[in-house]
Amino acid sequence: MRKTKRVKVLGWRWRRNELRRHSDAVEAWIVLAAWAFATAGGAVAGVAGAQAVEAAQARSGAEHRPATAVLLGTVPRGAHAPATYDRVRANVRWTDAQGTVRTATADVKAGTTVGSAVPVWTDGRGHLVDEPASPAVAKARVVLAGSGVGLAGGLFVLAGGRLIRLRVERRATDQWGEEWERTGARWGRRTG
């Protein structure tokens, strides 16, 4: 059995052709518009997402203040640290900018003795927060967020274009079936 090779011709939906249906041209324009909007929309969404993450990180960096806390209990060496390698959670005490003495748990190095000074970061209300990201980490987050939002935005537009195209294709197939039934009825006789 001989296989037939399907040949793809670029732009065939726009060419003048007796067999081209109106729906073929509509589908072509839908595909072109979807790709154009996905490219432009994805770029705009990516830039907006990157700017939002960058602004949030700038706010975070501006609000976080370094402080010195005192360790309330000795942390043994080799203590179990599930998330970080050489740091464990321990109780610390510090005085915030308003002069209020506070206690909480913070990440400290394993093996630190009671009464040791521990660097911590606080927000504007005096609560402990994570250390602000380094410039390299902040830039990586901005790039990843912008890329992710841009890609998601573009894929969303392409999915919408695909759904519209499938609807047009289904309608064209239904019309073709109706036309075929009318044509078959005019032929009337069957051979055989």
HUFEN-V25376 format. One line per field, one symbol per residue. phi: phi as a letter, one per 30 degrees, with the letter a starting at -180 (. if undefined). burial: I if it has 16 or more other ideal C-beta (glycine too) atoms within 10 Angstrom, else O. Layout:
phi = ???
burial = ???
//
This chain:
phi = .cdccdcccdiddcddadcdcdddddddddddddddddddddddddddddddddddddddddddbdbcccdcbdcddiddbdccdcbbdbdbbbcdddjddbbacbdbddjdceiddbdbbbcdciddbddeddeddddddddddddddddddddddddddddddddddddddddddddddddddddidcdj
burial = OOOOOOOOOOOOIOOOOOOOOOIIOIIIOIIOOIOOIIOOIIOOIIOOIIOOIIOOIOOIOOOIOOIOIOIOOOIOOOOOOOOOOOIIIIIIOIOIOOOOOIOOOIIIIIOIOOOOOIOIIIOOOIOIOOOIOOOOOIOOIIOOIIOOIIOOIIOOIIOOIOOIIOOIOOOIOOOOOOOOOOOOOOOOOOOO
//
